[in-house]
């Protein structure tokens, strides 16, 4: 396996573990242990960790170690507000540009979401939820907008995995997606904007409430787990 491919595979593995929560916020990544477990040298591992740090999933602290970045209340609020601004702009361009095949594609994604929720496939449901909003941005036909939205993608994925665990049933994930597609089909800008704004705002509020329940003292996590302290104790 080429070093570059190995680095990418390691980065993908760790990225998925962070996004899906098996590597929780604040967890320390010990390079020696990871390298031994994966049977690789530390060179590709360091490169993979550097890539994930650039993506905002990890934080390297001198003389301490490498840690999974926390989902702080500030970050959740900023992510929600940026996503709302970008997708609202995307919607303003997508509605007049949406073709019949675009509506069919969005409806197809919604149908897949329903089926996946019924089958309780949480990981797949996150990807479909993300695919719906990505396609909405693609319809806008704005390259710079799409690039900016993609910068938020990893953070959105991470939040979606956490948010979907809050629901009592995965069927709730489908939510207002069908109504949003209908509004786009009818070129009802006011209705579509209202649905999208409420959808993203509700997601942000749910995440912030969830954060507050996990951090009752109101303290933002530093991303550093002290020696002898578990990530859960760290908060």
DRENPA-3360 file (N, C-alpha, C; in nm, 2 decimals, always signed):
BEGIN
1 = XXXXXXXX = +0.08/-0.12/+0.00/+0.00/+0.00/+0.00/+0.09/+0.12/+0.00 ~ +0.06/+0.22/-0.09/+0.14/+0.34/-0.10/+0.12/+0.42/+0.03 ~ +0.22/+0.50/+0.07/+0.21/+0.58/+0.20/+0.09/+0.67/+0.20 ~ +0.07/+0.74/+0.08/-0.04/+0.83/+0.07/-0.17/+0.76/+0.09 ~ -0.19/+0.65/+0.03/-0.31/+0.57/+0.05/-0.33/+0.53/+0.19 ~ -0.22/+0.48/+0.25/-0.23/+0.44/+0.39/-0.27/+0.56/+0.48 ~ -0.21/+0.67/+0.46/-0.25/+0.79/+0.54/-0.40/+0.82/+0.52 ~ -0.45/+0.82/+0.40/-0.59/+0.84/+0.38/-0.68/+0.74/+0.44;
9 = XXXXXXXX = -0.64/+0.62/+0.44/-0.72/+0.51/+0.50/-0.72/+0.53/+0.65 ~ -0.61/+0.57/+0.71/-0.60/+0.59/+0.86/-0.69/+0.71/+0.89 ~ -0.68/+0.82/+0.81/-0.76/+0.94/+0.84/-0.90/+0.91/+0.83 ~ -0.94/+0.83/+0.73/-1.09/+0.79/+0.71/-1.13/+0.71/+0.83 ~ -1.05/+0.62/+0.88/-1.09/+0.54/+0.99/-1.11/+0.62/+1.12 ~ -1.01/+0.71/+1.15/-1.02/+0.79/+1.27/-1.13/+0.90/+1.25 ~ -1.15/+0.95/+1.13/-1.26/+1.05/+1.11/-1.39/+0.99/+1.14 ~ -1.42/+0.87/+1.09/-1.55/+0.81/+1.11/-1.57/+0.78/+1.26;
17 = XXXXXXXX = -1.46/+0.74/+1.33/-1.47/+0.71/+1.47/-1.51/+0.83/+1.55 ~ -1.46/+0.95/+1.51/-1.49/+1.07/+1.58/-1.63/+1.12/+1.54 ~ -1.66/+1.12/+1.41/-1.79/+1.16/+1.37/-1.91/+1.08/+1.43 ~ -1.88/+0.95/+1.44/-1.99/+0.86/+1.49/-1.98/+0.84/+1.64 ~ -1.88/+0.90/+1.71/-1.88/+0.91/+1.85/-1.81/+0.79/+1.92 ~ -1.75/+0.70/+1.85/-1.67/+0.59/+1.92/-1.54/+0.65/+1.98 ~ -1.49/+0.76/+1.92/-1.39/+0.84/+1.98/-1.45/+0.97/+2.03 ~ -1.49/+0.97/+2.16/-1.57/+1.09/+2.21/-1.49/+1.22/+2.22;
25 = XXXXXXXX = -1.56/+1.33/+2.23/-1.50/+1.46/+2.25/-1.41/+1.45/+2.37 ~ -1.29/+1.51/+2.36/-1.20/+1.51/+2.47/-1.11/+1.39/+2.49 ~ -1.13/+1.28/+2.41/-1.05/+1.16/+2.42/-0.91/+1.19/+2.36 ~ -0.81/+1.13/+2.43/-0.67/+1.14/+2.39/-0.64/+1.03/+2.29 ~ -0.57/+1.06/+2.19/-0.52/+0.97/+2.09/-0.37/+0.94/+2.11 ~ -0.34/+0.83/+2.16/-0.20/+0.79/+2.19/-0.14/+0.73/+2.06 ~ -0.04/+0.80/+2.00/+0.01/+0.75/+1.87/+0.07/+0.61/+1.87 ~ +0.14/+0.58/+1.98/+0.20/+0.45/+1.99/+0.10/+0.34/+1.99;
33 = XXXXXXXX = -0.01/+0.36/+2.07/-0.11/+0.26/+2.08/-0.19/+0.24/+1.95 ~ -0.22/+0.35/+1.88/-0.29/+0.34/+1.75/-0.21/+0.28/+1.65 ~ -0.08/+0.32/+1.64/+0.01/+0.26/+1.54/+0.03/+0.11/+1.56 ~ +0.04/+0.07/+1.69/+0.05/-0.07/+1.71/-0.08/-0.15/+1.68 ~ -0.19/-0.09/+1.71/-0.32/-0.16/+1.69/-0.35/-0.17/+1.54 ~ -0.31/-0.07/+1.46/-0.33/-0.07/+1.32/-0.22/-0.14/+1.24 ~ -0.11/-0.17/+1.31/+0.01/-0.23/+1.25/+0.07/-0.14/+1.14 ~ +0.09/-0.02/+1.17/+0.15/+0.08/+1.08/+0.26/+0.16/+1.15;
41 = XXXXXXXX = +0.34/+0.22/+1.07/+0.45/+0.31/+1.13/+0.38/+0.44/+1.18 ~ +0.46/+0.52/+1.25/+0.41/+0.64/+1.30/+0.40/+0.76/+1.20 ~ +0.48/+0.74/+1.09/+0.49/+0.84/+0.99/+0.35/+0.87/+0.93 ~ +0.29/+0.77/+0.86/+0.15/+0.79/+0.81/+0.05/+0.83/+0.91 ~ +0.07/+0.78/+1.03/-0.03/+0.82/+1.14/-0.02/+0.96/+1.17 ~ +0.10/+1.02/+1.19/+0.12/+1.16/+1.21/+0.06/+1.24/+1.10 ~ +0.08/+1.20/+0.98/+0.02/+1.27/+0.86/-0.13/+1.27/+0.87 ~ -0.19/+1.16/+0.91/-0.33/+1.15/+0.92/-0.39/+1.24/+1.03;
49 = XXXXXXXX = -0.32/+1.24/+1.14/-0.36/+1.32/+1.25/-0.35/+1.47/+1.22 ~ -0.24/+1.50/+1.14/-0.23/+1.64/+1.09/-0.35/+1.68/+1.00 ~ -0.39/+1.59/+0.92/-0.50/+1.62/+0.83/-0.63/+1.64/+0.91 ~ -0.65/+1.56/+1.01/-0.77/+1.57/+1.09/-0.77/+1.69/+1.18 ~ -0.65/+1.74/+1.22/-0.64/+1.86/+1.29/-0.68/+1.98/+1.20 ~ -0.64/+1.98/+1.07/-0.68/+2.08/+0.98/-0.83/+2.08/+0.96 ~ -0.89/+1.97/+0.97/-1.04/+1.96/+0.95/-1.11/+2.00/+1.08 ~ -1.04/+2.02/+1.19/-1.10/+2.07/+1.31/-1.15/+1.95/+1.40;
57 = XXXXXXXX = -1.11/+1.83/+1.37/-1.16/+1.72/+1.45/-1.06/+1.68/+1.56 ~ -0.94/+1.73/+1.55/-0.84/+1.70/+1.66/-0.77/+1.83/+1.69 ~ -0.71/+1.82/+1.81/-0.63/+1.94/+1.86/-0.50/+1.89/+1.92 ~ -0.39/+1.94/+1.87/-0.26/+1.90/+1.93/-0.21/+2.00/+2.03 ~ -0.18/+1.96/+2.15/-0.14/+2.05/+2.26/+0.00/+2.01/+2.30 ~ +0.09/+2.11/+2.28/+0.23/+2.08/+2.31/+0.25/+2.02/+2.45 ~ +0.34/+1.92/+2.46/+0.37/+1.86/+2.58/+0.26/+1.79/+2.65 ~ +0.14/+1.78/+2.59/+0.03/+1.71/+2.64/-0.01/+1.59/+2.55;
65 = XXXXXXXX = -0.05/+1.62/+2.43/-0.09/+1.51/+2.34/-0.19/+1.56/+2.23 ~ -0.25/+1.46/+2.17/-0.35/+1.49/+2.07/-0.49/+1.45/+2.12 ~ -0.58/+1.54/+2.10/-0.72/+1.52/+2.16/-0.83/+1.54/+2.06 ~ -0.94/+1.47/+2.07/-1.05/+1.49/+1.99/-1.12/+1.62/+2.04 ~ -1.14/+1.71/+1.94/-1.20/+1.84/+1.98/-1.34/+1.83/+2.03 ~ -1.38/+1.91/+2.13/-1.51/+1.90/+2.19/-1.61/+1.97/+2.10 ~ -1.74/+1.93/+2.12/-1.85/+2.00/+2.06/-1.90/+2.10/+2.16 ~ -1.84/+2.22/+2.16/-1.88/+2.32/+2.25/-2.01/+2.39/+2.21;
73 = XXXXXXXX = -2.07/+2.46/+2.31/-2.19/+2.53/+2.28/-2.17/+2.64/+2.18 ~ -2.05/+2.71/+2.19/-2.02/+2.82/+2.10/-2.01/+2.76/+1.96 ~ -1.94/+2.65/+1.94/-1.92/+2.59/+1.81/-2.06/+2.55/+1.75 ~ -2.14/+2.49/+1.83/-2.27/+2.44/+1.79/-2.35/+2.56/+1.74 ~ -2.35/+2.67/+1.81/-2.42/+2.79/+1.77/-2.37/+2.85/+1.64 ~ -2.24/+2.85/+1.63/-2.18/+2.91/+1.51/-2.20/+2.82/+1.39 ~ -2.19/+2.69/+1.40/-2.22/+2.60/+1.29/-2.36/+2.61/+1.24 ~ -2.46/+2.62/+1.34/-2.60/+2.63/+1.30/-2.62/+2.76/+1.23;
81 = XXXXXXXX = -2.57/+2.87/+1.27/-2.59/+3.00/+1.21/-2.53/+3.01/+1.07 ~ -2.41/+2.95/+1.06/-2.34/+2.95/+0.92/-2.42/+2.86/+0.83 ~ -2.46/+2.75/+0.88/-2.54/+2.66/+0.79/-2.67/+2.72/+0.74 ~ -2.74/+2.79/+0.84/-2.86/+2.85/+0.80/-2.84/+2.96/+0.70 ~ -2.74/+3.04/+0.71/-2.71/+3.15/+0.61/-2.68/+3.09/+0.48 ~ -2.60/+2.99/+0.47/-2.56/+2.93/+0.34/-2.67/+2.86/+0.27 ~ -2.75/+2.78/+0.35/-2.86/+2.71/+0.29/-2.98/+2.80/+0.25 ~ -3.00/+2.91/+0.33/-3.10/+3.00/+0.29/-3.07/+3.07/+0.15;
89 = XXXXXXXX = -2.94/+3.10/+0.14/-2.90/+3.16/+0.01/-2.91/+3.06/-0.10 ~ -2.87/+2.93/-0.07/-2.88/+2.83/-0.17/-3.03/+2.81/-0.21 ~ -3.12/+2.81/-0.12/-3.26/+2.80/-0.14/-3.31/+2.91/-0.23 ~ -3.27/+3.03/-0.21/-3.31/+3.14/-0.29/-3.27/+3.13/-0.44 ~ -3.17/+3.05/-0.46/-3.12/+3.03/-0.60/-3.18/+2.89/-0.65 ~ -3.20/+2.80/-0.57/-3.24/+2.67/-0.61/-3.39/+2.66/-0.65 ~ -3.48/+2.74/-0.59/-3.62/+2.73/-0.62/-3.64/+2.77/-0.76 ~ -3.59/+2.88/-0.81/-3.62/+2.92/-0.95/-3.54/+2.83/-1.05;
97 = XXXXXXXX = -3.44/+2.75/-1.01/-3.36/+2.67/-1.10/-3.41/+2.52/-1.09 ~ -3.48/+2.48/-0.99/-3.52/+2.34/-0.97/-3.59/+2.29/-1.09 ~ -3.54/+2.18/-1.15/-3.61/+2.11/-1.26/-3.69/+1.99/-1.21 ~ -3.77/+1.93/-1.29/-3.85/+1.82/-1.25/-3.76/+1.70/-1.20 ~ -3.65/+1.68/-1.26/-3.56/+1.57/-1.22/-3.50/+1.60/-1.08 ~ -3.48/+1.73/-1.05/-3.43/+1.77/-0.92/-3.53/+1.74/-0.81 ~ -3.66/+1.77/-0.84/-3.76/+1.74/-0.74/-3.77/+1.59/-0.72 ~ -3.76/+1.51/-0.84/-3.76/+1.37/-0.83/-3.65/+1.31/-0.74;
105 = XXXXXXXX = -3.53/+1.37/-0.76/-3.41/+1.33/-0.68/-3.43/+1.36/-0.53 ~ -3.48/+1.47/-0.50/-3.51/+1.51/-0.36/-3.61/+1.41/-0.30 ~ -3.72/+1.39/-0.37/-3.82/+1.29/-0.33/-3.76/+1.15/-0.31 ~ -3.68/+1.11/-0.40/-3.61/+0.98/-0.39/-3.53/+0.97/-0.26 ~ -3.46/+1.08/-0.23/-3.38/+1.08/-0.10/-3.47/+1.07/+0.02 ~ -3.58/+1.14/+0.01/-3.67/+1.14/+0.13/-3.73/+1.00/+0.14 ~ -3.76/+0.93/+0.03/-3.82/+0.79/+0.04/-3.71/+0.70/+0.10 ~ -3.59/+0.72/+0.06/-3.48/+0.64/+0.12/-3.46/+0.67/+0.26;
113 = XXXXXXXX = -3.48/+0.79/+0.30/-3.47/+0.82/+0.45/-3.58/+0.75/+0.52 ~ -3.70/+0.75/+0.47/-3.81/+0.68/+0.54/-3.78/+0.53/+0.56 ~ -3.73/+0.47/+0.45/-3.70/+0.33/+0.45/-3.59/+0.30/+0.55 ~ -3.49/+0.38/+0.54/-3.37/+0.36/+0.63/-3.41/+0.38/+0.78 ~ -3.50/+0.48/+0.80/-3.54/+0.50/+0.94/-3.62/+0.38/+0.99 ~ -3.70/+0.33/+0.90/-3.78/+0.21/+0.94/-3.69/+0.09/+0.97 ~ -3.58/+0.08/+0.89/-3.48/-0.03/+0.92/-3.38/+0.00/+1.03 ~ -3.39/+0.12/+1.08/-3.31/+0.16/+1.20/-3.16/+0.16/+1.16;
121 = XXXXXXXX = -3.13/+0.21/+1.04/-2.99/+0.22/+1.00/-2.94/+0.36/+1.02 ~ -2.90/+0.39/+1.14/-2.87/+0.53/+1.18/-2.75/+0.59/+1.10 ~ -2.65/+0.51/+1.07/-2.53/+0.56/+0.99/-2.58/+0.60/+0.85 ~ -2.65/+0.52/+0.79/-2.70/+0.54/+0.65/-2.79/+0.66/+0.65 ~ -2.87/+0.68/+0.76/-2.97/+0.79/+0.76/-2.90/+0.92/+0.77 ~ -2.79/+0.93/+0.84/-2.71/+1.05/+0.85/-2.66/+1.09/+0.71 ~ -2.61/+0.99/+0.64/-2.56/+1.02/+0.50/-2.67/+1.07/+0.41 ~ -2.79/+1.01/+0.42/-2.90/+1.05/+0.34/-2.95/+1.20/+0.38;
129 = XXXXXXXX = -2.95/+1.22/+0.51/-2.99/+1.36/+0.56/-2.89/+1.46/+0.50 ~ -2.76/+1.43/+0.50/-2.66/+1.52/+0.45/-2.67/+1.53/+0.30 ~ -2.70/+1.42/+0.23/-2.71/+1.42/+0.09/-2.83/+1.51/+0.04 ~ -2.94/+1.51/+0.12/-3.05/+1.59/+0.08/-3.01/+1.74/+0.08 ~ -2.94/+1.78/+0.18/-2.91/+1.92/+0.19/-2.79/+1.96/+0.09 ~ -2.70/+1.86/+0.07/-2.60/+1.89/-0.03/-2.66/+1.90/-0.17 ~ -2.76/+1.82/-0.20/-2.82/+1.83/-0.33/-2.89/+1.97/-0.35 ~ -2.96/+2.01/-0.24/-3.02/+2.14/-0.24/-2.93/+2.25/-0.27;
137 = XXXXXXXX = -2.80/+2.24/-0.22/-2.70/+2.34/-0.24/-2.65/+2.33/-0.39 ~ -2.64/+2.20/-0.44/-2.60/+2.18/-0.57/-2.69/+2.25/-0.68 ~ -2.82/+2.24/-0.65/-2.92/+2.30/-0.74/-2.90/+2.44/-0.76 ~ -2.84/+2.51/-0.66/-2.82/+2.65/-0.66/-2.72/+2.69/-0.77 ~ -2.64/+2.60/-0.81/-2.54/+2.63/-0.92/-2.45/+2.75/-0.89 ~ -2.38/+2.74/-0.78/-2.30/+2.84/-0.73/-2.17/+2.78/-0.67 ~ -2.06/+2.78/-0.75/-1.94/+2.70/-0.71/-1.89/+2.75/-0.57 ~ -1.87/+2.88/-0.55/-1.82/+2.92/-0.43/-1.90/+2.89/-0.31;
145 = XXXXXXXX = -2.03/+2.90/-0.32/-2.13/+2.86/-0.22/-2.11/+2.72/-0.18 ~ -2.10/+2.63/-0.29/-2.08/+2.49/-0.26/-1.96/+2.46/-0.19 ~ -1.85/+2.53/-0.22/-1.72/+2.51/-0.15/-1.73/+2.55/-0.01 ~ -1.80/+2.66/+0.02/-1.81/+2.71/+0.16/-1.90/+2.61/+0.24 ~ -2.00/+2.56/+0.17/-2.09/+2.46/+0.24/-2.01/+2.33/+0.27 ~ -1.93/+2.29/+0.18/-1.85/+2.17/+0.20/-1.75/+2.18/+0.32 ~ -1.71/+2.30/+0.35/-1.62/+2.33/+0.46/-1.69/+2.29/+0.60 ~ -1.83/+2.30/+0.59/-1.90/+2.27/+0.72/-1.94/+2.13/+0.72;
153 = XXXXXXXX = -1.92/+2.05/+0.62/-1.98/+1.92/+0.60/-1.94/+1.82/+0.72 ~ -1.81/+1.82/+0.75/-1.77/+1.73/+0.86/-1.83/+1.77/+0.99 ~ -1.84/+1.90/+1.02/-1.90/+1.94/+1.15/-2.05/+1.90/+1.15 ~ -2.11/+1.92/+1.03/-2.26/+1.89/+1.02/-2.28/+1.74/+1.04 ~ -2.19/+1.66/+0.98/-2.20/+1.51/+1.00/-2.19/+1.47/+1.15 ~ -2.09/+1.53/+1.21/-2.07/+1.50/+1.35/-2.19/+1.54/+1.44 ~ -2.25/+1.65/+1.41/-2.37/+1.70/+1.48/-2.49/+1.61/+1.45 ~ -2.50/+1.57/+1.32/-2.62/+1.49/+1.28/-2.61/+1.35/+1.36;
161 = XXXXXXXX = -2.50/+1.29/+1.37/-2.49/+1.17/+1.44/-2.53/+1.18/+1.59 ~ -2.49/+1.29/+1.65/-2.52/+1.32/+1.79/-2.67/+1.35/+1.80 ~ -2.72/+1.43/+1.70/-2.86/+1.47/+1.71/-2.96/+1.35/+1.69 ~ -2.92/+1.27/+1.59/-3.01/+1.15/+1.57/-3.03/+1.06/+1.69 ~ -2.93/+1.06/+1.78/-2.93/+0.98/+1.90/-3.03/+1.04/+2.00 ~ -3.06/+1.17/+1.98/-3.15/+1.24/+2.07/-3.30/+1.20/+2.05 ~ -3.33/+1.17/+1.92/-3.47/+1.14/+1.88/-3.51/+1.01/+1.95 ~ -3.64/+1.00/+1.98/-3.70/+0.88/+2.04/-3.70/+0.77/+1.93;
169 = XXXXXXXX = -3.74/+0.81/+1.81/-3.74/+0.72/+1.69/-3.67/+0.78/+1.58 ~ -3.61/+0.70/+1.49/-3.54/+0.76/+1.37/-3.64/+0.82/+1.27 ~ -3.77/+0.78/+1.28/-3.87/+0.83/+1.19/-3.88/+0.99/+1.20 ~ -3.84/+1.04/+1.32/-3.85/+1.18/+1.34/-3.74/+1.26/+1.25 ~ -3.64/+1.19/+1.21/-3.54/+1.25/+1.13/-3.60/+1.30/+0.99 ~ -3.69/+1.22/+0.94/-3.76/+1.26/+0.81/-3.82/+1.40/+0.83 ~ -3.89/+1.42/+0.94/-3.94/+1.55/+0.97/-4.01/+1.63/+0.86 ~ -3.96/+1.75/+0.84/-4.02/+1.84/+0.74/-3.96/+1.83/+0.60;
177 = XXXXXXXX = -3.87/+1.73/+0.58/-3.81/+1.72/+0.45/-3.91/+1.71/+0.34 ~ -4.02/+1.62/+0.35/-4.12/+1.61/+0.25/-4.19/+1.74/+0.22 ~ -4.22/+1.82/+0.32/-4.29/+1.94/+0.31/-4.20/+2.04/+0.24 ~ -4.07/+2.04/+0.27/-3.97/+2.13/+0.20/-3.97/+2.10/+0.05 ~ -3.96/+1.97/+0.02/-3.96/+1.94/-0.13/-4.08/+1.99/-0.20 ~ -4.20/+1.97/-0.13/-4.33/+2.02/-0.19/-4.32/+2.17/-0.21 ~ -4.27/+2.24/-0.12/-4.26/+2.39/-0.13/-4.17/+2.43/-0.24 ~ -4.06/+2.36/-0.26/-3.96/+2.38/-0.37/-4.03/+2.35/-0.50;
185 = XXXXXXXX = -4.10/+2.24/-0.51/-4.18/+2.20/-0.63/-4.28/+2.31/-0.67 ~ -4.35/+2.37/-0.57/-4.45/+2.47/-0.59/-4.39/+2.61/-0.61 ~ -4.25/+2.62/-0.60/-4.18/+2.74/-0.61/-4.24/+2.85/-0.51 ~ -4.27/+2.79/-0.39/-4.32/+2.87/-0.28/-4.20/+2.92/-0.19 ~ -4.14/+3.03/-0.23/-4.02/+3.07/-0.16/-4.05/+3.10/-0.01 ~ -4.16/+3.16/+0.02/-4.19/+3.20/+0.16/-4.20/+3.07/+0.25 ~ -4.28/+2.98/+0.20/-4.30/+2.85/+0.27/-4.17/+2.77/+0.29 ~ -4.10/+2.76/+0.18/-3.97/+2.68/+0.18/-3.87/+2.75/+0.27;
193 = XXXXXXXX = -3.86/+2.88/+0.27/-3.77/+2.95/+0.36/-3.80/+2.93/+0.51 ~ -3.93/+2.93/+0.54/-3.98/+2.91/+0.67/-3.95/+2.77/+0.72 ~ -3.97/+2.67/+0.64/-3.95/+2.53/+0.67/-3.80/+2.51/+0.70 ~ -3.71/+2.56/+0.60/-3.57/+2.54/+0.62/-3.51/+2.61/+0.74 ~ -3.56/+2.73/+0.76/-3.51/+2.81/+0.88/-3.55/+2.74/+1.01 ~ -3.67/+2.69/+1.02/-3.72/+2.63/+1.14/-3.64/+2.49/+1.16 ~ -3.62/+2.43/+1.05/-3.55/+2.30/+1.05/-3.41/+2.31/+1.11 ~ -3.33/+2.40/+1.06/-3.20/+2.42/+1.10/-3.19/+2.48/+1.24;
201 = XXXXXXXX = -3.28/+2.57/+1.27/-3.29/+2.63/+1.41/-3.32/+2.53/+1.51 ~ -3.42/+2.44/+1.48/-3.46/+2.34/+1.57/-3.34/+2.24/+1.60 ~ -3.27/+2.21/+1.49/-3.15/+2.12/+1.51/-3.05/+2.18/+1.60 ~ -3.02/+2.31/+1.58/-2.93/+2.38/+1.66/-2.97/+2.39/+1.81 ~ -3.10/+2.41/+1.83/-3.15/+2.42/+1.97/-3.15/+2.29/+2.04 ~ -3.18/+2.18/+1.96/-3.17/+2.05/+2.02/-3.03/+2.01/+2.07 ~ -2.93/+2.05/+1.98/-2.79/+2.02/+2.01/-2.75/+2.10/+2.13 ~ -2.79/+2.22/+2.14/-2.75/+2.31/+2.25/-2.81/+2.26/+2.38;
209 = XXXXXXXX = -2.93/+2.21/+2.38/-3.00/+2.16/+2.50/-2.93/+2.03/+2.54 ~ -2.89/+1.95/+2.44/-2.82/+1.82/+2.47/-2.69/+1.86/+2.53 ~ -2.62/+1.96/+2.48/-2.49/+2.00/+2.54/-2.51/+2.04/+2.68 ~ -2.61/+2.12/+2.71/-2.64/+2.18/+2.84/-2.66/+2.06/+2.94 ~ -2.73/+1.96/+2.89/-2.76/+1.84/+2.98/-2.63/+1.77/+3.02 ~ -2.54/+1.76/+2.92/-2.41/+1.70/+2.94/-2.31/+1.78/+3.02 ~ -2.34/+1.91/+3.02/-2.25/+2.01/+3.09/-2.33/+2.10/+3.18 ~ -2.39/+2.04/+3.29/-2.48/+2.12/+3.38/-2.41/+2.23/+3.45;
217 = XXXXXXXX = -2.28/+2.23/+3.46/-2.21/+2.35/+3.52/-2.19/+2.46/+3.42 ~ -2.22/+2.44/+3.30/-2.21/+2.54/+3.20/-2.07/+2.57/+3.15 ~ -1.97/+2.48/+3.19/-1.83/+2.50/+3.15/-1.81/+2.44/+3.01 ~ -1.74/+2.52/+2.92/-1.70/+2.47/+2.79/-1.59/+2.37/+2.81 ~ -1.59/+2.26/+2.74/-1.48/+2.16/+2.75/-1.36/+2.21/+2.69 ~ -1.24/+2.18/+2.74/-1.12/+2.23/+2.69/-1.06/+2.13/+2.59 ~ -1.11/+2.01/+2.58/-1.06/+1.91/+2.49/-0.94/+1.84/+2.55 ~ -0.91/+1.86/+2.67/-0.80/+1.79/+2.74/-0.85/+1.70/+2.85;
225 = XXXXXXXX = -0.82/+1.58/+2.85/-0.86/+1.49/+2.95/-0.74/+1.47/+3.05 ~ -0.76/+1.51/+3.17/-0.65/+1.50/+3.27/-0.61/+1.35/+3.30 ~ -0.49/+1.32/+3.33/-0.45/+1.19/+3.36/-0.54/+1.12/+3.47 ~ -0.58/+1.00/+3.44/-0.67/+0.93/+3.53/-0.81/+0.96/+3.52 ~ -0.85/+1.05/+3.42/-0.99/+1.10/+3.41/-1.04/+1.05/+3.28 ~ -1.16/+0.99/+3.28/-1.22/+0.94/+3.16/-1.28/+1.05/+3.08 ~ -1.31/+1.04/+2.95/-1.37/+1.14/+2.87/-1.51/+1.18/+2.93 ~ -1.58/+1.08/+2.98/-1.71/+1.11/+3.04/-1.70/+1.20/+3.16;
233 = XXX = -1.60/+1.17/+3.24/-1.58/+1.25/+3.36/-1.54/+1.39/+3.32 ~ -1.46/+1.40/+3.21/-1.41/+1.53/+3.16/-1.53/+1.62/+3.12 ~ -1.63/+1.56/+3.06/-1.75/+1.64/+3.02/-1.72/+1.71/+2.89;
% end
